Amino acid sequence: MITAATTSGLPRLDLGDSAASFVTWVTTTFSGAFDQIKAVIVWFYDLIDLVLSAPPFWSVVLVLVLAAYCVKGWKLAVGSLVGFVIIATMNQWDNAMDTLALVILSSTIALVIGIPLGIWAARNDAVSRTLRPVLDFMQTMPAFVYLIPTVVIFRVGVVPGIVATVIFALAPGVRFTELGIRGVDKEVVEAGHAFGATESRIMRQIQLPLAMPTIMAGINQVIMLSLSMVVISGMVGAAGLGRDVVAALQRVDMSLGFEAGVSVVILAIFLDRVTSALAARAPVSQALAKAAA
């Protein structure tokens, strides 16, 4: 809607008011559906958080360290052990597990949506052209802005944080999946066609395996963006380390802010190294490494 002139002399375009009106209409029209979505998200979050927080500290650490050892080796396992002990000694373990639960759920939802969209975009140029500006918008919009409509729709708590995180972290999953599939050698795909393979079989047995290193890089980026966003989500009442970061900022508490920040860094390093190691263990990555050697 165009109203009175701005300081530049041009008519004012009330995009903000239009966006606010649209969010209000969506909230009132689909309130029942949003209540159901909220209930489902809270149920999954509570389940993941229970699995991570209910067992004794050492049992969870043992599982995470064992996972680090299996995917990378003893160096990552020892480093992870030291990092988790540091988190526990700063009395941030419960918050760290709350944050990890948020990251796991947000990343899973983002990947469940993003990878199929990436496959669709790789197979359909019209879909790719349509998604590109949408993804550009999602990646360039300031992260804090996503919290506003999600709070209006879902109120404060973990749900607006998770929804905002999914939107914020979705783009790399789509882009890297499309990039990986489009990067597969066309001659290999043509060879599959020559042997009579169907499109779905070519996708499952040729394109996706060959694109897996790139897709795994996208998964890594989704997880890292999710971690950064769930910390910001502490501003809307999401549990975890983000809540302590916000509290430290409000009280100008350097001690609490440093401890929560260090815990976030340790979690980020662990998640980054584990996902990077999983990408390196993909058959295509191992074959390329052997060929280079």
PEURNOR-V120688 format. One record per backbone hydrogen bond with DSSP energy under -0.5 kcal/mol. CO is the residue of the C=O (numbers start at 1). NH is the residue of the N-H. E is the energy in kcal/mol with one decimal. If there is no record, write none. Layout:
co->CO nh->NH e->E
co->CO nh->NH e->E
This chain:
co->1 nh->14 e->-3.4
co->3 nh->12 e->-0.6
co->4 nh->12 e->-1.9
co->6 nh->9 e->-1.7
co->10 nh->6 e->-3.5
co->12 nh->3 e->-2.7
co->12 nh->14 e->-0.7
co->13 nh->15 e->-2.2
co->14 nh->18 e->-1.7
co->15 nh->19 e->-2.7
co->16 nh->20 e->-2.5
co->17 nh->21 e->-2.4
co->18 nh->22 e->-2.2
co->19 nh->23 e->-2.4
co->20 nh->24 e->-2.3
co->21 nh->25 e->-2.4
co->22 nh->26 e->-2.7
co->23 nh->27 e->-2.6
co->24 nh->28 e->-2.2
co->25 nh->29 e->-2.5
co->26 nh->30 e->-2.4
co->28 nh->31 e->-0.5
co->30 nh->34 e->-2.5
co->31 nh->35 e->-2.0
co->32 nh->36 e->-1.7
co->33 nh->37 e->-2.5
co->34 nh->38 e->-2.7
co->35 nh->39 e->-2.2
co->36 nh->40 e->-2.2
co->37 nh->41 e->-2.6
co->38 nh->42 e->-2.6
co->39 nh->43 e->-2.1
co->40 nh->44 e->-2.3
co->41 nh->45 e->-2.8
co->42 nh->46 e->-2.8
co->43 nh->47 e->-2.0
co->44 nh->48 e->-2.5
co->45 nh->49 e->-3.0
co->46 nh->50 e->-2.2
co->47 nh->51 e->-2.0
co->48 nh->52 e->-1.8
co->49 nh->53 e->-2.7
co->50 nh->54 e->-2.3
co->56 nh->59 e->-0.5
co->56 nh->60 e->-1.7
co->57 nh->61 e->-2.3
co->58 nh->62 e->-2.5
co->59 nh->63 e->-1.8
co->60 nh->64 e->-2.4
co->61 nh->65 e->-3.0
co->62 nh->66 e->-2.4
co->63 nh->67 e->-2.2
co->64 nh->68 e->-2.1
co->65 nh->69 e->-2.4
co->66 nh->70 e->-2.4
co->67 nh->71 e->-1.9
co->68 nh->72 e->-1.9
co->68 nh->73 e->-1.2
co->73 nh->77 e->-1.7
co->74 nh->78 e->-2.9
co->75 nh->79 e->-2.5
co->76 nh->80 e->-2.6
co->77 nh->81 e->-2.4
co->78 nh->82 e->-2.5
co->79 nh->83 e->-2.4
co->80 nh->84 e->-2.8
co->81 nh->85 e->-2.2
co->82 nh->86 e->-2.1
co->83 nh->87 e->-2.1
co->84 nh->88 e->-2.4
co->85 nh->89 e->-2.6
co->86 nh->90 e->-1.2
co->87 nh->92 e->-2.2
co->88 nh->91 e->-1.8
co->92 nh->96 e->-2.6
co->93 nh->97 e->-2.4
co->94 nh->98 e->-2.1
co->95 nh->99 e->-2.4
co->95 nh->241 e->-0.7
co->96 nh->100 e->-2.6
co->97 nh->101 e->-2.3
co->98 nh->102 e->-2.0
co->99 nh->103 e->-2.5
co->100 nh->104 e->-2.7
co->101 nh->105 e->-2.4
co->102 nh->106 e->-2.7
co->103 nh->107 e->-2.8
co->104 nh->108 e->-2.1
co->105 nh->109 e->-2.3
co->106 nh->110 e->-2.5
co->107 nh->111 e->-2.5
co->108 nh->112 e->-2.5
co->109 nh->113 e->-1.8
co->110 nh->114 e->-3.1
co->111 nh->115 e->-2.2
co->113 nh->117 e->-1.5
co->114 nh->118 e->-2.5
co->115 nh->119 e->-2.4
co->116 nh->120 e->-2.5
co->117 nh->121 e->-2.7
co->118 nh->122 e->-2.1
co->119 nh->123 e->-1.3
co->120 nh->124 e->-1.0
co->124 nh->128 e->-2.0
co->125 nh->129 e->-2.5
co->126 nh->130 e->-1.9
co->127 nh->131 e->-2.7
co->128 nh->132 e->-1.9
co->129 nh->133 e->-0.8
co->130 nh->134 e->-0.8
co->131 nh->135 e->-3.0
co->132 nh->136 e->-2.4
co->133 nh->137 e->-2.3
co->134 nh->138 e->-2.3
co->135 nh->139 e->-2.3
co->136 nh->140 e->-1.8
co->137 nh->141 e->-1.8
co->142 nh->145 e->-1.2
co->142 nh->146 e->-0.7
co->143 nh->146 e->-0.9
co->143 nh->147 e->-0.5
co->144 nh->147 e->-1.1
co->144 nh->148 e->-0.6
co->145 nh->148 e->-1.1
co->145 nh->149 e->-0.8
co->146 nh->150 e->-1.2
co->147 nh->151 e->-1.9
co->148 nh->152 e->-2.0
co->149 nh->153 e->-2.2
co->150 nh->154 e->-3.0
co->151 nh->155 e->-2.1
co->157 nh->161 e->-0.9
co->158 nh->162 e->-2.5
co->159 nh->163 e->-2.8
co->160 nh->164 e->-2.5
co->161 nh->165 e->-2.0
co->162 nh->166 e->-2.5
co->163 nh->167 e->-2.1
co->164 nh->168 e->-2.3
co->165 nh->169 e->-2.5
co->166 nh->170 e->-1.0
co->169 nh->173 e->-0.6
co->170 nh->173 e->-0.7
co->170 nh->174 e->-1.4
co->171 nh->175 e->-2.8
co->172 nh->176 e->-2.6
co->173 nh->177 e->-1.2
co->174 nh->178 e->-2.3
co->175 nh->179 e->-2.8
co->176 nh->180 e->-2.6
co->177 nh->181 e->-2.2
co->178 nh->182 e->-2.7
co->179 nh->183 e->-1.3
co->181 nh->184 e->-1.3
co->185 nh->188 e->-0.6
co->185 nh->189 e->-1.5
co->186 nh->190 e->-2.7
co->187 nh->191 e->-2.0
co->188 nh->192 e->-1.7
co->189 nh->193 e->-2.1
co->190 nh->194 e->-2.4
co->191 nh->195 e->-1.4
co->192 nh->197 e->-2.3
co->193 nh->196 e->-1.8
co->198 nh->202 e->-2.5
co->199 nh->203 e->-2.2
co->200 nh->204 e->-2.4
co->201 nh->205 e->-3.0
co->202 nh->206 e->-1.8
co->202 nh->207 e->-2.6
co->203 nh->208 e->-2.6
co->206 nh->210 e->-2.0
co->207 nh->211 e->-2.2
co->208 nh->212 e->-0.7
co->209 nh->212 e->-0.7
co->211 nh->214 e->-0.6
co->211 nh->215 e->-2.4
co->212 nh->216 e->-3.0
co->213 nh->217 e->-1.6
co->214 nh->218 e->-1.8
co->215 nh->219 e->-2.2
co->216 nh->220 e->-2.4
co->217 nh->221 e->-1.9
co->218 nh->222 e->-2.4
co->219 nh->223 e->-2.3
co->220 nh->224 e->-2.3
co->221 nh->225 e->-2.6
co->222 nh->226 e->-2.3
co->223 nh->227 e->-2.3
co->224 nh->228 e->-2.1
co->225 nh->229 e->-2.1
co->226 nh->230 e->-2.6
co->227 nh->231 e->-1.2
co->228 nh->232 e->-1.3
co->229 nh->233 e->-2.0
co->231 nh->234 e->-1.4
co->232 nh->235 e->-2.1
co->233 nh->236 e->-1.8
co->233 nh->238 e->-1.8
co->234 nh->237 e->-1.2
co->236 nh->157 e->-2.8
co->240 nh->243 e->-0.9
co->240 nh->244 e->-0.8
co->241 nh->245 e->-2.2
co->242 nh->246 e->-2.5
co->243 nh->247 e->-2.3
co->244 nh->248 e->-2.7
co->245 nh->249 e->-2.0
co->246 nh->250 e->-2.4
co->247 nh->251 e->-2.1
co->248 nh->252 e->-0.8
co->248 nh->253 e->-2.4
co->252 nh->254 e->-1.0
co->253 nh->257 e->-2.3
co->254 nh->258 e->-2.4
co->255 nh->259 e->-2.2
co->256 nh->260 e->-2.5
co->257 nh->261 e->-2.3
co->258 nh->262 e->-2.7
co->259 nh->263 e->-1.9
co->260 nh->264 e->-2.0
co->261 nh->265 e->-2.3
co->262 nh->266 e->-2.4
co->263 nh->267 e->-2.3
co->264 nh->268 e->-2.6
co->265 nh->269 e->-2.7
co->266 nh->270 e->-2.3
co->267 nh->271 e->-2.7
co->268 nh->272 e->-2.6
co->269 nh->273 e->-2.7
co->270 nh->274 e->-2.3
co->271 nh->275 e->-2.3
co->272 nh->276 e->-2.3
co->273 nh->277 e->-2.2
co->274 nh->278 e->-2.1
co->275 nh->279 e->-1.9
co->276 nh->280 e->-1.9
co->277 nh->281 e->-1.3
co->279 nh->282 e->-1.1
co->282 nh->286 e->-2.4
co->283 nh->287 e->-2.4
co->284 nh->288 e->-2.5
co->285 nh->289 e->-2.3
co->286 nh->290 e->-2.3
co->287 nh->291 e->-2.3
co->288 nh->292 e->-2.3
co->289 nh->293 e->-1.9
